[in-house]
């Protein structure tokens, strides 16, 4: 059928401010994302974190579908959530049996959750082609399933699966599914864009039409997937045109391209939508912390450019931008970063200006005059090094050491007199052995000479350097290298190309990054390693 022409939809403004209820399904729908596998302990920890944040509904899983989810609801019965309402997910009963005889519904009726989210087919094509039953039989299954759970004392949310596709293909049947669910006892009905195909303007038009046709006691919700990269926009459009519940996941976790990202939806509703609000229990200023907790627990890579909560969400690199932000943060920042628990970052590069250096130094606790000759000289040095291949935007610790060296004339606690690294392989099936000999001068004293072995040349140098410094700075035993990244600069130069090494280090409480550059990978690694330990000693 031909595409609908995009329309400007009117905003339905409530008579009083409408509170949008937040429904999180990260522990169930988000678990379907690639590479995500929660343990029972993970789910408990994350459920508590969502509850403390202030989420209204937490869909924790599908009891009966697997032992882990069944055990989770048993655990949560012993330690109930303080704010959130616990939701158990399930499906309508199977064809050919009664609701009261369906094992899945029986488990849902007995579980500790007061709210049950039941998914059912609302697309006629899915009913006939996927389930292989008649349209009338599908309606009866939905009715019987909801009535059974309501009779068992449960509040039922009905998730109308593939609703927007179904409504586009046969709106009469899709609406009949919704009214059947409502008549059976489900006053909260969730409209699902299950395959993420519907664009925001179509979502808005459909929600508006549906809300006008349904009884006033129904609360509509939106559940959007991100296959068209529109899940957040679709969710906000649905809120503006009639939905009082928004479902989504933290960081947009989910199958295929993910679900609507609550980390973007929550601040948008709270700070950008007059006439709408979230409940007052939500601790918006801890949103970034919540986002990073989910990345940590799921051991998935953070997206630094993720809106609102990403490490680069409020990062400024171009000198003109930094200058504007220094004068008026609103010029290049949609909201104050601290409103969601994030921070402003100044990234240093060849695009930087003196204002960038002054703002970056302020983050280190240093006050610099952006117009001073010393800062202009430092900027020239920075641009020269960046042109050579250094990357200070990801190596704050190295830049702080550069400031100390150039402007504060601070001497490093140790200096290299020389090192030797030997790599030996004794046979085809044998591991490579690395040994390092190192000679360093500490606080201007006579050189210390030490040797050490390691799995690789960098580890051997690291162990050897710590051994040399431990007598003078015993605190170096408390730090370790967390990550090691190597990048070839200008690969066209082949084996003679410069190599940039970034090292991330930690002492268990804080993290810092340093950079090294050389045609020799070992020397580049040594520069980054030397900066890392220098930074730690000077800051301890």
DRENLUM-30401 format. One record per residue (C-alpha): residue in three letters; x, y, z. Coordinates in pm, whole numbers, plus 50000, padded with zeros to 5 digits. Each point is the difference from the previous one (the first is absolute). Last residue first. Layout:
BEGIN
alaXYZ
...
This chain:
BEGIN
unk549625098854528
unk499785024949713
unk503705003149922
unk500554962550031
unk496984991449782
unk500905024649727
unk503594987849986
unk498744963949985
unk497735007049703
unk502485022949825
unk502724973150010
unk497564973949867
unk498915022549712
unk503625007649909
unk500994963350039
unk497194988749768
unk501225024049732
unk503564987050052
unk498824964149964
unk497985008249687
unk503005015649824
unk499125027449749
unk498975019450309
unk497035014250188
unk498824996650361
unk496695008050168
unk498564999750351
unk496614992550155
unk498665002550355
unk497694980150227
unk498925005050358
unk499234978950305
unk501494966049919
unk503455014549933
unk499345001849629
unk501805002449666
unk498975004549637
unk502894999149751
unk499865014849651
unk502734991149750
unk500575018249672
unk502244983649741
unk501845018949728
unk500384982449668
unk503334983749906
unk498384965749961
unk497775013549725
unk500155037549934
unk496554997849841
unk498644991250345
unk499965036750095
unk499824996950381
unk499764964150124
unk497844996550310
unk500654980550319
unk497724998150302
unk500854986750346
unk497444996950279
unk499894997450379
unk503635005350098
unk500434997250375
unk500345021750308
unk500414990850367
unk503624987849978
unk500945035249887
unk499215011150356
unk503434987950117
unk501625031149845
unk503745000750083
unk500604962850051
unk497254991149750
unk501565020249717
unk502434974849847
unk497644970750050
unk497175020549850
unk502165006849693
unk500884963149955
unk496404988650029
unk498865025649740
unk502914992849766
unk499244962650010
unk496295007149951
unk500815021249695
unk502324973449852
unk497464971850033
unk499124972850249
unk502565015050236
unk503554997150129
unk501855024750220
unk503335018050035
unk501145028850218
unk502555028049999
unk499495030950218
unk501865031049887
unk501645023250248
unk497735027250136
unk498255027849809
unk496644992950160
unk500194964149872
unk502374992149708
unk498914970049795
unk501804970049844
unk497864971749868
unk500604964549885
unk497014982949842
unk499234963549925
unk497354986149769
unk499344963449924
unk497994989149695
unk497964968850059
unk501224966749864
unk498424978949728
unk502275011549718
unk503125001050220
unk502115020950234
unk498425034149945
unk501915028750159
unk499225036850041
unk502685021750163
unk499265035350121
unk502765024350097
unk499525032350191
unk501765033450051
unk500685029450229
unk496325006950049
unk498995027550240
unk498104999050327
unk497855023150213
unk499335022449697
unk500965036450044
unk497375027150025
unk500745030649785
unk496455012050069
unk499315011049644
unk501724975149772
unk500524969750225
unk496855002950208
unk497955007649689
unk501504969649822
unk499254978350305
unk496375011149981
unk500024991349630
unk501294965050068
unk497314994850264
unk497235011849767
unk500784973649738
unk496984994549775
unk499855035749865
unk503805000350012
unk500514980949675
unk503655000649886
unk500604995249627
unk502675025349895
unk497325025849922
unk498654995350353
unk503465007150136
unk500285032449804
unk496495010750099
unk500774993950368
unk503305019049981
unk498235029749841
unk497334998650270
unk502684999450271
unk501615031049847
unk496645017849998
unk499504989650363
unk503395014350096
unk499395032149803
unk496905006850213
unk496595005349839
unk498344968550137
unk501115009650352
unk500394967550190
unk498434988750328
unk500914964150085
unk497724975250181
unk500334972849735
unk496565008649859
unk501215036149991
unk502894988749778
unk497464987449745
unk498195033350002
unk503255019349950
unk501174976449726
unk496715002649813
unk500065038150032
unk503445000049837
unk498544983149693
unk499494963749905
unk499554985549652
unk503474983950009
unk498684979750291
unk498785002750359
unk496594987750099
unk498205021450258
unk497524979950204
unk496815010750177
unk498804974850252
unk497034976450043
unk497634994850293
unk496835005949797
unk499505036350108
unk503815002750033
unk500295002349621
unk497935032449989
unk497594994749709
unk500235003149618
unk503655010650011
unk501605020149716
unk498895036050059
unk498364991050331
unk503434999750166
unk500345037849947
unk503425016850014
unk502094968750059
unk497714981049763
unk500705025349723
unk503784997550044
unk499804962150001
unk497985000549679
unk502445023349826
unk502944978250109
unk498484968249858
unk500054971150246
unk497035001650234
unk498724970550204
unk496505001050148
unk498724966549869
unk503614987649975
unk499954976650303
unk496474989549907
unk497085007650234
unk497925026949821
unk500324986349647
unk502274969749941
unk503265012649851
unk502204979550235
unk498084967849921
unk501024977150284
unk501234965349913
unk498094971150150
unk500984981550317
unk496324996250095
unk500685011650355
unk502275028649894
unk497785012649719
unk496984998850231
unk501915019050270
unk501055025849741
unk496395008849920
unk499065002250368
unk502915023850072
unk498985021749705
unk496415001250131
unk501005009650355
unk498955036749966
unk496564988649886
unk499184984450337
unk496414990549914
unk497775001850307
unk498205030949871
unk498214980349730
unk500665009949641
unk498555031249843
unk497865012149713
unk498325033449927
unk503235015849879
unk502204973549834
unk503725007850009
unk501354993450350
unk498324969350151
unk498674985149677
unk503325004049817
unk501974989950310
unk498114966750019
unk499894991949628
unk503765001249940
unk501104976350278
unk496784980749938
unk501354988549663
unk497254985549782
unk500964964149927
unk502964984349822
unk501284997149645
unk499564962149985
unk498794990050348
unk500285023750292
unk502075025250196
unk498965036249940
unk502455013250261
unk497484991050273
unk496944984249842
unk496635012549885
unk496315002950077
unk498095032650018
unk496675002850179
unk497565029149965
unk499594997549622
unk497685025549833
unk501495021449727
unk503005016050169
unk501034967150160
unk499864982249664
unk502285026249843
unk502474995450287
unk500024962349946
unk500405003249623
unk502935024050043
unk501694976050242
unk499404969949775
unk500995017549675
unk503174982149890
unk497874980549748
unk500654966950181
unk499685017450338
unk497124982050169
unk497075018450152
unk497644991550288
unk497405027350058
unk497335000750269
unk496305007850004
unk497985004950315
unk496404988949953
unk497295016550214
unk499045023649716
unk498614972349780
unk501814995149666
unk499335017049665
unk501685033550071
unk503104983350143
unk500314978549687
unk500005029549760
unk502585019250203
unk502204969450041
unk499824993749624
unk500925035549898
unk502895001350248
unk501444966349898
unk499705010149634
unk501935032250072
unk502614980550197
unk500824974549728
unk498754964150024
unk502384971349926
unk501314992350348
unk499094963149977
unk497834999650309
unk498475034649976
unk497914990850301
unk496925018150131
unk499734993050373
unk496554997550158
unk499435007850366
unk496334995050093
unk500174962349953
unk496824984550141
unk498434977749732
unk498195029849847
unk503355017449957
unk501644970549828
unk497024995849766
unk500045037449928
unk503674998049903
unk499614969349778
unk496975015649828
unk502145030649923
unk502524978149815
unk497154983049815
unk498565032649870
unk503415015249926
unk500904973049749
unk503405004049833
unk501095032850163
unk498574989650335
unk501794966649984
unk503335016049918
unk499485024950284
unk498914972950243
unk502834975349941
unk499354986550353
unk497205015850201
unk501544997750346
unk497114997050248
unk500795011750352
unk498124979950261
unk499525006650371
unk499924966250171
unk497474986950254
unk499544964749865
unk496765011049834
unk502025026449814
unk502394972749883
unk497184977949869
unk498205029149834
unk503175010149818
unk500644965449859
unk496354993849910
unk499655032649805
unk503284996649811
unk499254963749908
unk496465009549890
unk501335027549775
unk502494975949843
unk497234974849939
unk497925026349819
unk502895008949767
unk500434963049911
unk503154980950090
unk503334993649827
unk502055018050266
unk502495014349748
unk498005003449676
unk496435005350126
unk500605019450319
unk503155016949871
unk498165013449694
unk497145012050220
unk502425020850205
unk498985004550364
unk501684968750137
unk500334997350377
unk502555008650266
unk498974998850363
unk501665023150252
unk499124988550350
unk499905023950295
unk499894988650363
unk503244980849960
unk500674972550257
unk499204971149767
unk496944977150038
unk497875014149714
unk503065002549775
unk500854963550063
unk496434989849917
unk500105021049684
unk503004980649872
unk498544966250091
unk496765006849803
unk497104981450164
unk498265031150139
unk500235016649659
unk498224971849824
unk501704978049741
unk499984997249619
unk502045031049926
unk502685008750249
unk499405025450274
unk500935036649961
unk503625008350061
unk502145009650298
unk501875028050174
unk500125005550374
unk499905035750129
unk501295013350334
unk498665034250092
unk502805024050082
unk500475018750325
unk501454978050274
unk500404967049812
unk499184969050202
unk502714978450161
unk498584965150059
unk497645002549702
unk502925013749799
unk501914967650061
unk497084978649882
unk499605022349696
unk503674995249917
unk499844962250049
unk497384997049723
unk502085022749778
unk503094978250046
unk498124966949964
unk498735008749649
unk496655008649838
unk498124994050324
unk500365035850114
unk500535023549704
unk502245028950098
unk500515030450221
unk497565024349842
unk500655029350230
unk497225025750025
unk500205035250147
unk503775006149967
unk501335021050290
unk503794996549992
unk499874978350314
unk497674975649823
unk502204998749691
unk503054993050221
unk498124972850192
unk498994983249674
unk503615002849878
unk501434982050303
unk497354972849993
unk500494994549628
unk503774997850034
unk499724974850287
unk497764978049787
unk502595001949723
unk499335022249703
unk501104990749648
unk500445028349753
unk502224993049697
unk497325007849744
unk496905016550149
unk497244976750119
unk500745009650361
unk498625034649922
unk496524985349958
unk500074984050345
unk502295018250243
unk499945031649788
unk496185001950010
unk499615033450177
unk496605017250021
unk499995037050080
unk496635015950073
unk499385033849837
unk498475025050242
unk497645023849823
unk500015036950096
unk496435012250016
unk497455004949724
unk502094976749784
unk501515013349678
unk499394978249697
unk502555013249752
unk498635002849651
unk501614978349732
unk501835015849713
unk499544974249731
unk502404977949808
unk498284986949684
unk498904964150044
unk501874974949794
unk498114982549722
unk498724964350063
